[in-house]
Structure formats: C-alpha cells, structure tokens
Amino acid sequence: MVDAGAVATVPAAATAATPLTAVSYALGAGAYVPEWSSGQELIQYLAQLEGLEYAVVDRDGTVTGLLRQSAVLGALTGKGPGAGKRTDGQSR
C-alpha cells in the first residue's frame, strides 16, 4: 500500500531514485475483502483479519478498492470521519 504522506516527503529530485518500498507498507496477512461481502457477514469476516485496512477484490481477485476499519466502525456507529461513506468509489 503506498503511503501518500511518505510520498509527500520525498524531494522532487529524489523521486526517480526512491524505491517503492520506501514509501509503502504491506497490508496484514489475508487482508482482503470480497467486494460482494456486506452486513453481518462482512463484520464477522473482518473480525478474523489482522490490520486496519483491507484490499477490496472482485471475483477475479483484482483489487477494486481499499476498506478501512475506521470507515466500517463509522458506518456502524454513525460517528467519525467517513461515517456511512467511502472515498474510493466503493459503495460498501
């Protein structure tokens, strides 16, 4: 996962020489969510995963978005940033 904050700290002159690994991090083991998951099934599935962010994948295994635990909690409680909405085009 590319960290936008880390990318912003790279000087323009060093962009071409900066490896992707310097501005990215791995998602937790198995941190993917099928895009058709929803409701209680989704909550139970997320409870079994590590980490706070999950790749959303389609039936072919292609990543179609990113789901953050904070967005799920916000949608459930109606509190916090992103409550009930997603910023990556997904409607979960």
C-alpha positions in Angstrom: 0.0 0.0 0.0 1.5 3.3 -1.0 1.6 5.8 1.9 0.6 9.3 0.5 2.2 11.0 3.5 5.5 9.3 2.9 5.4 10.1 -0.8 4.9 13.8 0.0 8.1 13.8 2.0 10.2 12.6 -1.0 12.0 15.6 -2.6 11.2 16.0 -6.3 14.8 15.5 -7.2 14.8 12.1 -5.4 11.5 10.7 -6.8 13.0 8.6 -9.6 15.6 7.1 -7.3 13.3 6.4 -4.4 12.2 2.7 -4.3 8.5 2.0 -3.9 9.3 0.1 -0.7 10.5 3.3 0.9 7.0 4.9 0.6 4.7 1.9 1.1 3.7 -0.8 3.6 2.2 -4.2 3.4 -1.4 -4.9 4.4 -1.9 -7.6 7.1 -1.9 -11.3 6.2 -5.0 -12.2 4.3 -6.3 -8.6 4.5 -8.7 -8.7 1.6 -12.4 -8.5 1.4 -14.6 -9.8 -1.4 -16.5 -6.8 -2.8 -19.8 -8.7 -2.6 -19.5 -9.0 1.2 -21.9 -7.0 3.3 -23.7 -6.7 6.6 -23.1 -9.2 9.4 -21.1 -11.5 7.1 -18.7 -8.6 6.4 -18.3 -7.8 10.1 -17.6 -11.4 11.1 -15.1 -11.7 8.3 -13.2 -8.6 9.3 -13.1 -9.7 12.9 -10.9 -12.6 11.8 -8.4 -10.4 9.9 -5.3 -8.6 11.1 -4.7 -4.9 10.4 -6.9 -1.8 9.9 -7.0 -1.7 6.1 -8.2 -4.3 3.6 -8.0 -4.6 -0.1 -11.4 -5.0 -1.7 -11.3 -7.6 -4.5 -13.7 -8.6 -7.3 -14.5 -12.2 -8.3 -11.3 -12.3 -10.4 -9.1 -11.3 -7.5 -8.5 -7.8 -8.9 -8.2 -5.1 -6.3 -11.0 -2.6 -6.7 -10.7 -0.5 -3.6 -9.5 -0.1 -0.1 -11.7 -0.6 3.0 -10.5 1.0 6.3 -11.7 -0.4 9.6 -12.4 3.2 10.7 -14.9 3.5 7.8 -16.7 0.4 8.9 -16.8 1.5 12.5 -18.0 4.9 11.4 -20.8 3.4 9.3 -21.9 1.2 12.2 -21.9 3.9 14.8 -22.7 7.0 12.6 -19.7 8.7 14.2 -16.3 9.7 13.0 -14.8 10.5 9.6 -16.2 8.7 6.7 -19.3 7.5 8.6 -21.5 5.8 6.1 -19.5 6.8 3.0 -16.4 5.7 1.1 -13.9 7.8 -0.7 -12.6 5.2 -3.1 -15.7 4.7 -5.2 -16.9 1.6 -3.4 -20.4 1.5 -2.0 -19.9 -0.7 1.0 
